[in-house]
Amino acid sequence: MKEMLGTIVAAHGRHYLADVDGRMLQCVTRGKKTNVAVGDIVHLKRTSDDQAVIEKIDERKTLLYRSDQYKSKLLAANVTRLFIVVATEPGFTDDLVSRALVACEAAGVEAHLILNKTDVEAQLPRARERVKVYADLGYPVHEVSAKRHPEQTVATLAPLLEGQSSILIGQSGMGKSSLVNLLVPEADAAVREISEALDAGKHTTTFTRLYKLPGGGALIDSPGFQEFGLYHLTEGMLERAFVEFGPHLGGCKFYNCRHLAEPHCSILQAVEDGKIARMRHDLYKQLVHESSQTLY
């Protein structure tokens, strides 16, 4: 049988769903490999009417993944933009936002923030103050209210998604599902279809999935998660992934400076001078520590 090209639109365990010219095929890998990500372009060999084996993965333009001490978890491949969804309530964690931004810089993916639930006016000034830290670093922040102002929300976000391969991430409770349902009107039906095809349970939404957008491009929705491990990033990758470090790199007295406690460090001086937020440098220190703990 001749090979076909498909795009992986969902992954659950070692079972995948590929879109081949609008037709969904259930796929498995050869052997025990699980290195396939949603968004991958794959070469398939059909084994029955609705099933196929993944023979090869095309070279990826980008790859986003999380990792802890022991293993890594692929988030999505070939993504061009990542949108971090935060909200006025419940509170979001800066740790997750900053880690996602670092992951984007390391992977070469453009990062944006979406501040949802702007109709909760009592909490809005505080939320704006918190996201300003990221806006000041150059990351665009888009304010929306998915439930109160749905049409305005679509008008704000749809042009940013057009022609891009985007992923939405965020903690549970930020309104990510509401945004997906606005941007992809048939999302609910697609989830049911995907769940049945993957035997993932009719109501489960704990898998990453890709939707084709009406205006062109794709939107990947990931499950809400509270932690974003970056154990796979080396110290060299980390210092370059903090955009505000850029102007100060190369200014340290010692060429192998780790920017932790060394004398005459330009990064530490910038923290003292208020040019780099202490919160961000604290995260850098934590990530350097994590990268030294990797066991795989």
LUMNU-550609 format. One record per residue (C-alpha): x negated, y, z negated. Coordinates in nm, 2 decimals. Each point is the difference from the previous one (the first is absolute). Layout:
LUMNU-550609
node u: X | v: Y | w: Z
...
END
This chain:
LUMNU-550609
node u: 0.00 | v: 0.00 | w: 0.00
node u: -0.13 | v: 0.35 | w: 0.08
node u: -0.09 | v: 0.24 | w: -0.28
node u: 0.23 | v: 0.28 | w: -0.09
node u: -0.07 | v: 0.33 | w: -0.18
node u: 0.20 | v: 0.10 | w: -0.30
node u: 0.01 | v: 0.25 | w: -0.29
node u: 0.03 | v: -0.13 | w: -0.35
node u: 0.31 | v: 0.16 | w: -0.15
node u: 0.02 | v: -0.19 | w: -0.33
node u: -0.21 | v: -0.22 | w: -0.23
node u: 0.11 | v: -0.22 | w: -0.28
node u: -0.26 | v: -0.24 | w: -0.15
node u: -0.15 | v: -0.18 | w: 0.30
node u: 0.31 | v: 0.05 | w: 0.22
node u: 0.01 | v: 0.29 | w: 0.25
node u: 0.25 | v: 0.15 | w: 0.24
node u: -0.12 | v: 0.13 | w: 0.33
node u: 0.18 | v: 0.23 | w: 0.25
node u: -0.07 | v: -0.12 | w: 0.35
node u: 0.17 | v: 0.24 | w: 0.24
node u: 0.30 | v: 0.04 | w: -0.23
node u: 0.03 | v: -0.37 | w: -0.09
node u: -0.09 | v: -0.12 | w: -0.35
node u: -0.22 | v: -0.31 | w: -0.04
node u: -0.08 | v: -0.17 | w: -0.33
node u: -0.38 | v: -0.05 | w: -0.01
node u: -0.26 | v: -0.18 | w: -0.20
node u: -0.38 | v: 0.02 | w: 0.01
node u: -0.22 | v: -0.29 | w: 0.08
node u: -0.14 | v: -0.17 | w: -0.32
node u: 0.03 | v: 0.19 | w: -0.32
node u: -0.09 | v: 0.35 | w: 0.12
node u: 0.21 | v: 0.28 | w: -0.14
node u: -0.19 | v: 0.30 | w: 0.15
node u: 0.29 | v: 0.13 | w: 0.21
node u: 0.15 | v: 0.34 | w: -0.08
node u: 0.32 | v: 0.17 | w: 0.09
node u: -0.08 | v: 0.22 | w: 0.31
node u: -0.25 | v: -0.25 | w: 0.14
node u: 0.01 | v: -0.07 | w: 0.37
node u: -0.03 | v: -0.37 | w: 0.04
node u: -0.05 | v: -0.26 | w: 0.27
node u: 0.27 | v: -0.28 | w: -0.04
node u: 0.05 | v: -0.34 | w: 0.14
node u: 0.37 | v: -0.11 | w: -0.01
node u: 0.06 | v: -0.33 | w: -0.17
node u: 0.38 | v: 0.00 | w: 0.03
node u: 0.28 | v: 0.23 | w: 0.11
node u: -0.04 | v: 0.23 | w: -0.30
node u: -0.33 | v: -0.09 | w: -0.15
node u: -0.37 | v: 0.06 | w: 0.09
node u: -0.35 | v: -0.03 | w: -0.13
node u: -0.23 | v: 0.30 | w: -0.04
node u: -0.31 | v: -0.07 | w: 0.21
node u: -0.18 | v: 0.33 | w: -0.03
node u: 0.03 | v: 0.35 | w: -0.15
node u: -0.09 | v: 0.29 | w: 0.22
node u: -0.26 | v: 0.24 | w: -0.13
node u: 0.16 | v: 0.24 | w: -0.26
node u: -0.03 | v: 0.37 | w: 0.03
node u: 0.06 | v: 0.04 | w: -0.37
node u: 0.06 | v: -0.24 | w: -0.30
node u: 0.15 | v: 0.11 | w: -0.33
node u: -0.03 | v: -0.24 | w: -0.30
node u: 0.00 | v: -0.01 | w: -0.37
node u: -0.24 | v: -0.22 | w: -0.20
node u: -0.06 | v: -0.10 | w: -0.36
node u: -0.30 | v: -0.18 | w: -0.15
node u: 0.09 | v: -0.34 | w: 0.16
node u: 0.18 | v: 0.05 | w: 0.33
node u: 0.12 | v: 0.26 | w: 0.25
node u: 0.36 | v: 0.05 | w: 0.13
node u: 0.05 | v: 0.13 | w: 0.35
node u: 0.25 | v: 0.29 | w: 0.02
node u: 0.02 | v: 0.08 | w: 0.37
node u: -0.21 | v: 0.01 | w: 0.32
node u: -0.03 | v: 0.26 | w: 0.28
node u: 0.16 | v: 0.27 | w: -0.22
node u: -0.06 | v: 0.36 | w: 0.11
node u: 0.18 | v: 0.18 | w: -0.29
node u: 0.08 | v: -0.08 | w: -0.36
node u: 0.28 | v: 0.17 | w: -0.19
node u: -0.02 | v: -0.01 | w: -0.38
node u: 0.35 | v: 0.05 | w: -0.14
node u: 0.02 | v: 0.17 | w: -0.34
node u: 0.30 | v: 0.16 | w: -0.17
node u: 0.11 | v: 0.26 | w: -0.25
node u: 0.13 | v: -0.29 | w: -0.21
node u: -0.09 | v: -0.26 | w: -0.12
node u: -0.36 | v: 0.11 | w: -0.06
node u: -0.27 | v: -0.12 | w: 0.25
node u: -0.35 | v: -0.09 | w: -0.09
node u: -0.29 | v: 0.21 | w: 0.13
node u: -0.22 | v: -0.31 | w: -0.01
node u: 0.21 | v: -0.18 | w: 0.27
node u: 0.01 | v: 0.32 | w: 0.22
node u: -0.37 | v: 0.06 | w: -0.03
node u: -0.09 | v: -0.36 | w: 0.07
node u: 0.22 | v: -0.01 | w: 0.31
node u: -0.17 | v: 0.32 | w: 0.13
node u: -0.34 | v: -0.16 | w: -0.06
node u: 0.11 | v: -0.31 | w: 0.18
node u: 0.12 | v: 0.21 | w: 0.30
node u: -0.33 | v: 0.19 | w: 0.02
node u: -0.20 | v: -0.33 | w: -0.01
node u: 0.22 | v: -0.15 | w: 0.27
node u: 0.02 | v: 0.30 | w: 0.23
node u: 0.38 | v: 0.05 | w: -0.05
node u: 0.17 | v: 0.34 | w: -0.02
node u: 0.17 | v: 0.05 | w: -0.34
node u: 0.31 | v: 0.20 | w: -0.08
node u: 0.21 | v: 0.04 | w: -0.32
node u: 0.38 | v: 0.01 | w: 0.00
node u: 0.16 | v: 0.17 | w: -0.31
node u: 0.35 | v: -0.15 | w: -0.02
node u: 0.30 | v: 0.10 | w: -0.22
node u: -0.07 | v: 0.37 | w: 0.02
node u: 0.37 | v: 0.05 | w: -0.10
node u: -0.10 | v: -0.09 | w: -0.36
node u: -0.08 | v: 0.37 | w: -0.06
node u: -0.10 | v: -0.02 | w: -0.37
node u: -0.29 | v: -0.23 | w: 0.09
node u: -0.10 | v: 0.16 | w: 0.33
node u: -0.25 | v: 0.26 | w: -0.13
node u: -0.20 | v: -0.26 | w: -0.19
node u: 0.00 | v: -0.24 | w: 0.30
node u: -0.11 | v: 0.28 | w: 0.23
node u: -0.28 | v: 0.09 | w: -0.24
node u: -0.12 | v: -0.36 | w: 0.00
node u: 0.00 | v: -0.05 | w: 0.38
node u: -0.17 | v: 0.33 | w: 0.05
node u: -0.33 | v: -0.17 | w: -0.11
node u: 0.03 | v: -0.21 | w: 0.32
node u: 0.13 | v: 0.28 | w: 0.22
node u: -0.31 | v: 0.20 | w: -0.10
node u: -0.22 | v: -0.29 | w: 0.12
node u: 0.16 | v: 0.04 | w: 0.34
node u: 0.26 | v: -0.28 | w: -0.01
node u: 0.34 | v: 0.11 | w: 0.14
node u: 0.30 | v: -0.01 | w: -0.25
node u: 0.35 | v: -0.03 | w: 0.15
node u: 0.29 | v: 0.08 | w: -0.24
node u: 0.33 | v: -0.18 | w: 0.06
node u: 0.32 | v: -0.11 | w: -0.17
node u: 0.10 | v: -0.33 | w: 0.16
node u: 0.33 | v: -0.03 | w: -0.18
node u: 0.11 | v: 0.36 | w: -0.03
node u: -0.13 | v: 0.13 | w: 0.34
node u: -0.03 | v: -0.30 | w: 0.23
node u: 0.02 | v: 0.18 | w: 0.33
node u: -0.27 | v: 0.25 | w: -0.11
node u: -0.21 | v: -0.29 | w: -0.12
node u: 0.01 | v: -0.17 | w: 0.34
node u: -0.07 | v: 0.33 | w: 0.18
node u: -0.31 | v: 0.04 | w: -0.22
node u: -0.14 | v: -0.35 | w: 0.02
node u: 0.10 | v: -0.14 | w: 0.35
node u: -0.24 | v: 0.23 | w: 0.20
node u: -0.28 | v: -0.11 | w: -0.23
node u: 0.07 | v: -0.37 | w: 0.07
node u: 0.05 | v: 0.03 | w: 0.38
node u: -0.26 | v: -0.19 | w: 0.20
node u: -0.19 | v: -0.10 | w: -0.32
node u: -0.03 | v: -0.33 | w: -0.19
node u: 0.08 | v: 0.12 | w: -0.35
node u: 0.03 | v: -0.18 | w: -0.34
node u: 0.20 | v: 0.12 | w: -0.30
node u: -0.14 | v: -0.09 | w: -0.34
node u: 0.10 | v: 0.10 | w: -0.35
node u: 0.10 | v: -0.12 | w: -0.34
node u: 0.35 | v: -0.14 | w: -0.06
node u: 0.26 | v: 0.26 | w: -0.06
node u: -0.14 | v: 0.27 | w: 0.23
node u: 0.28 | v: -0.03 | w: 0.26
node u: -0.20 | v: -0.18 | w: 0.26
node u: 0.29 | v: -0.23 | w: 0.10
node u: 0.23 | v: 0.30 | w: 0.05
node u: -0.26 | v: 0.15 | w: 0.23
node u: -0.04 | v: -0.32 | w: 0.20
node u: 0.38 | v: -0.03 | w: 0.04
node u: 0.02 | v: 0.36 | w: 0.13
node u: -0.28 | v: -0.04 | w: 0.24
node u: 0.09 | v: -0.35 | w: 0.12
node u: 0.38 | v: -0.02 | w: 0.01
node u: 0.00 | v: -0.38 | w: 0.06
node u: -0.26 | v: -0.07 | w: -0.27
node u: 0.25 | v: -0.19 | w: -0.23
node u: 0.10 | v: -0.23 | w: 0.28
node u: -0.36 | v: -0.05 | w: 0.10
node u: -0.10 | v: -0.10 | w: -0.35
node u: 0.27 | v: -0.27 | w: -0.01
node u: -0.11 | v: -0.14 | w: 0.33
node u: -0.37 | v: 0.00 | w: -0.10
node u: 0.08 | v: -0.16 | w: -0.34
node u: 0.19 | v: -0.28 | w: 0.16
node u: -0.27 | v: -0.06 | w: 0.27
node u: -0.27 | v: -0.01 | w: -0.26
node u: 0.21 | v: -0.20 | w: -0.25
node u: -0.09 | v: 0.28 | w: -0.24
node u: 0.34 | v: 0.01 | w: -0.17
node u: 0.30 | v: 0.21 | w: 0.12
node u: -0.05 | v: 0.28 | w: -0.25
node u: -0.37 | v: 0.01 | w: -0.05
node u: -0.18 | v: 0.31 | w: 0.11
node u: -0.34 | v: -0.07 | w: -0.14
node u: -0.17 | v: -0.04 | w: 0.33
node u: -0.16 | v: 0.26 | w: 0.23
node u: 0.19 | v: 0.05 | w: 0.33
node u: -0.03 | v: 0.20 | w: 0.32
node u: 0.29 | v: 0.18 | w: 0.17
node u: -0.01 | v: 0.15 | w: 0.35
node u: 0.12 | v: 0.36 | w: -0.01
node u: 0.27 | v: 0.15 | w: 0.22
node u: -0.24 | v: 0.28 | w: 0.11
node u: -0.30 | v: -0.23 | w: 0.07
node u: -0.26 | v: -0.12 | w: -0.24
node u: 0.04 | v: -0.23 | w: -0.30
node u: 0.07 | v: 0.03 | w: -0.37
node u: -0.13 | v: -0.25 | w: -0.25
node u: 0.17 | v: -0.03 | w: -0.33
node u: -0.20 | v: -0.16 | w: -0.29
node u: 0.13 | v: -0.13 | w: -0.33
node u: -0.02 | v: 0.25 | w: -0.29
node u: -0.31 | v: -0.07 | w: -0.20
node u: -0.15 | v: 0.16 | w: -0.31
node u: -0.37 | v: -0.07 | w: 0.06
node u: -0.24 | v: 0.06 | w: 0.29
node u: -0.33 | v: -0.19 | w: -0.05
node u: -0.30 | v: 0.11 | w: 0.21
node u: -0.26 | v: -0.25 | w: -0.12
node u: -0.11 | v: -0.05 | w: 0.37
node u: -0.14 | v: 0.35 | w: 0.04
node u: -0.37 | v: 0.05 | w: -0.06
node u: -0.15 | v: 0.30 | w: -0.18
node u: -0.11 | v: 0.15 | w: 0.34
node u: 0.36 | v: -0.04 | w: 0.13
node u: 0.15 | v: 0.15 | w: -0.31
node u: -0.21 | v: 0.32 | w: -0.01
node u: 0.11 | v: 0.07 | w: 0.36
node u: 0.36 | v: -0.08 | w: -0.06
node u: 0.05 | v: 0.29 | w: -0.25
node u: 0.04 | v: 0.28 | w: 0.25
node u: -0.09 | v: 0.27 | w: -0.25
node u: -0.35 | v: -0.16 | w: -0.06
node u: -0.09 | v: 0.06 | w: 0.36
node u: -0.15 | v: 0.36 | w: -0.03
node u: -0.21 | v: -0.11 | w: -0.30
node u: -0.14 | v: -0.33 | w: 0.12
node u: -0.37 | v: 0.02 | w: 0.08
node u: -0.05 | v: 0.28 | w: -0.26
node u: -0.11 | v: -0.23 | w: -0.29
node u: -0.36 | v: -0.01 | w: -0.12
node u: -0.02 | v: -0.37 | w: 0.03
node u: 0.07 | v: -0.17 | w: 0.34
node u: 0.16 | v: -0.30 | w: -0.17
node u: 0.22 | v: 0.21 | w: -0.24
node u: 0.32 | v: -0.19 | w: -0.10
node u: 0.17 | v: 0.33 | w: -0.12
node u: 0.08 | v: -0.16 | w: -0.34
node u: -0.24 | v: 0.15 | w: -0.25
node u: -0.32 | v: 0.08 | w: 0.19
node u: -0.18 | v: 0.34 | w: -0.06
node u: 0.02 | v: 0.26 | w: 0.28
node u: 0.30 | v: -0.16 | w: 0.17
node u: 0.18 | v: 0.23 | w: 0.23
node u: 0.33 | v: -0.19 | w: -0.04
node u: -0.01 | v: 0.02 | w: -0.38
node u: -0.08 | v: 0.37 | w: 0.03
node u: 0.30 | v: 0.05 | w: 0.23
node u: 0.22 | v: -0.17 | w: -0.27
node u: -0.14 | v: 0.24 | w: -0.26
node u: 0.06 | v: 0.30 | w: 0.23
node u: 0.36 | v: -0.11 | w: 0.06
node u: -0.05 | v: -0.07 | w: 0.37
node u: 0.08 | v: -0.37 | w: -0.05
node u: 0.29 | v: -0.10 | w: -0.23
node u: -0.12 | v: -0.19 | w: -0.30
node u: 0.29 | v: -0.24 | w: 0.05
node u: -0.13 | v: -0.09 | w: 0.34
node u: -0.36 | v: -0.05 | w: -0.12
node u: 0.13 | v: -0.22 | w: -0.28
node u: 0.16 | v: -0.22 | w: 0.26
node u: -0.32 | v: -0.01 | w: 0.20
node u: -0.18 | v: -0.13 | w: -0.31
node u: 0.27 | v: -0.26 | w: -0.06
node u: -0.03 | v: -0.12 | w: 0.36
node u: -0.38 | v: -0.02 | w: -0.01
node u: 0.04 | v: -0.22 | w: -0.31
node u: 0.26 | v: -0.22 | w: 0.18
node u: -0.22 | v: -0.04 | w: 0.30
node u: -0.27 | v: -0.15 | w: -0.22
node u: 0.24 | v: -0.26 | w: -0.14
node u: 0.09 | v: -0.17 | w: 0.33
node u: -0.02 | v: -0.38 | w: -0.01
node u: 0.10 | v: -0.10 | w: 0.36
END
